[in-house]
Amino acid sequence: MTRDISQHTLDPDDWDETRALGHRMLDDMFDYLMSLRERPAWVSPPPQSRAALDAPTPMEGAQLEDVYQSFKEHILPYPTGNQHPGFFGWVMGNGTPTGMLADMLASGMNPHLAGYDQSAPMVEKQVISWFADLLGFPPESSGLLVSGGTMANLNALAVARCERAGFDIRREGLSGAPQLTVYGGAETHNWIVKACELTGLGSKAFRKVPCGDDYAIDVKACRDMIRSDIEAGCKPFCLIATVGTVNTGASDDVAALRALADEFGLWLHVDGAFGALAALAPEARRQVEAQSLADSIAFDLHKWGYQPYEIGCVIIRDDAAHKGAFAQNATYISSMERGLAVDSTYFADRGLQLSRGFRALKAWMLMKETGADKLGALIQQNVDLAHYLAKRVDDENNLEIMAPAPLNIVCFRYVAPSTDEAALDALNRDILYRIQESGEALPSHTMIKGRFCLRACVANHRTRKEDIDKLIELALRFGREIAGDRA
Ligand SMILES: Cc1ncc(COP(=O)(O)O)c(C=O)c1O
């Protein structure tokens, strides 16, 4: 029996029908984005949706229309809520209508971004050079768009390790090498632990330096730790400064850390996952300006760039160092003098991924449509709203600020007279659950000095003053209800 070897494709049988459905999808998503404020910030998925999302492998396909209905019924109504104006949890991005359209255009075009002589890498290079410029890095800096802050930081740590290990670590690996050590404040995000484990340095390579009352790294303590590690035979290679720590939004003294890095010949990396883009804000920029002194910086556009997931960026001041950490020379991807394969691995030689998507398009469209000034004004607006929240907390007898709030994160808790610390922790846990389950606002939580508190990060371009007032009202209302129940 002969088989027709050209009978299958994934293009639709009926293009007009798929086009019409596509138009409806677009309309539905616009309706969805336009009505975010009217829906709850978050709803836990009900049992029927959990069951629908736990179905056996479909061996036979279904009509796209039916698949789309399932999406509308079981998936779309149950997100984390990060797009909602009342969402204050963790540091999540919110997305924009243009970002959504850009992702569709990028996916429709679907180029492969290892490099090659085509338009898309030119877009990515342009985006990186715009942000290098905005963050104060020289035009010849290298960079890469990646999936997020963790990957951007990992990329930079891999470069730092190659540059400052003092031997050919790519060839030799770590066996027989002295313990390489990297330093960051106790408030450093835990990407560093994953990165140390993954790069073979081991989690013990990360030296957690104490922070002061401002939650910034204690530079003197860091110097002492470096000295005693050298005496013990270790090889310090990298300092990590954070601008905008995840717990409280504090920023390390990058200028002092630059001097310390130079004193010991270390690489200085800045984790600016969200804080780096404060450089665009008219006033908040002062808190992060010194980040331009770093050898490398990581930041996300899916946080304070307001873009849909996923898009992060790493900038490395020295392109040779960047390439030196990743470039390979397999014949099947080598660059040619002419034809498509000119520069065939431009980006693949600066990171782990070979196949890469066109995430640059949404950043390019954001910058072209919005411009850096408006982006900076939005970031400043978030900072101003966070300061307003801190002031509202300060003004309420039953609320207490738990840490300084220099940027856009406010940690606070409800306090009731003559309640001990353990009971206050439990009370604030319950307040958190009730606020989240009300769907009216969505803060997250953290521990500050061993105390449970509510944590509000203002990073949403949709958030207004009334959303801050609502959060305060909810914390007070539930706090009084729960404290009253317990009295
Ligand atoms: C300071 C900091 N660094 C790194 C990260 C990790 O970034 P991502 O979640 O994009 O991987 C975060 C995430 O919130 C962060 O706040």
The ligand as an SDF file (V2000), in Angstrom:
LIG
                    3D

 16 16  0  0  0  0  0  0  0  0999 V2000
   15.6280   41.5270   42.7300 C   0  0  0  0  0  0  0  0  0  0  0  0
   15.1840   40.3560   41.8850 C   0  0  0  0  0  0  0  0  0  0  0  0
   16.1100   39.6120   41.2700 N   0  0  0  0  0  0  0  0  0  0  0  0
   15.7600   38.5670   40.4860 C   0  0  0  0  0  0  0  0  0  0  0  0
   14.4450   38.2090   40.3080 C   0  0  0  0  0  0  0  0  0  0  0  0
   14.0870   37.0420   39.4320 C   0  0  0  0  0  0  0  0  0  0  0  0
   13.5220   37.5170   38.2280 O   0  0  0  0  0  0  0  0  0  0  0  0
   12.5830   36.5740   37.3350 P   0  0  0  0  0  0  0  0  0  0  0  0
   11.3830   36.2680   38.1900 O   0  0  0  0  0  0  0  0  0  0  0  0
   12.2350   37.4060   36.1530 O   0  0  0  0  0  0  0  0  0  0  0  0
   13.3560   35.3550   36.9970 O   0  0  0  0  0  0  0  0  0  0  0  0
   13.4450   38.9640   40.9560 C   0  0  0  0  0  0  0  0  0  0  0  0
   12.0210   38.5940   40.8360 C   0  0  0  0  0  0  0  0  0  0  0  0
   11.1540   39.1830   41.4180 O   0  0  0  0  0  0  0  0  0  0  0  0
   13.8180   40.0680   41.7550 C   0  0  0  0  0  0  0  0  0  0  0  0
   12.9090   40.8330   42.3820 O   0  0  0  0  0  0  0  0  0  0  0  0
  1  2  1  0
  2  3  1  0
  2 15  2  0
  3  4  2  0
  4  5  1  0
  5  6  1  0
  5 12  2  0
  6  7  1  0
  7  8  1  0
  8  9  2  0
  8 10  1  0
  8 11  1  0
 12 13  1  0
 12 15  1  0
 13 14  2  0
 15 16  1  0
M  END
$$$$
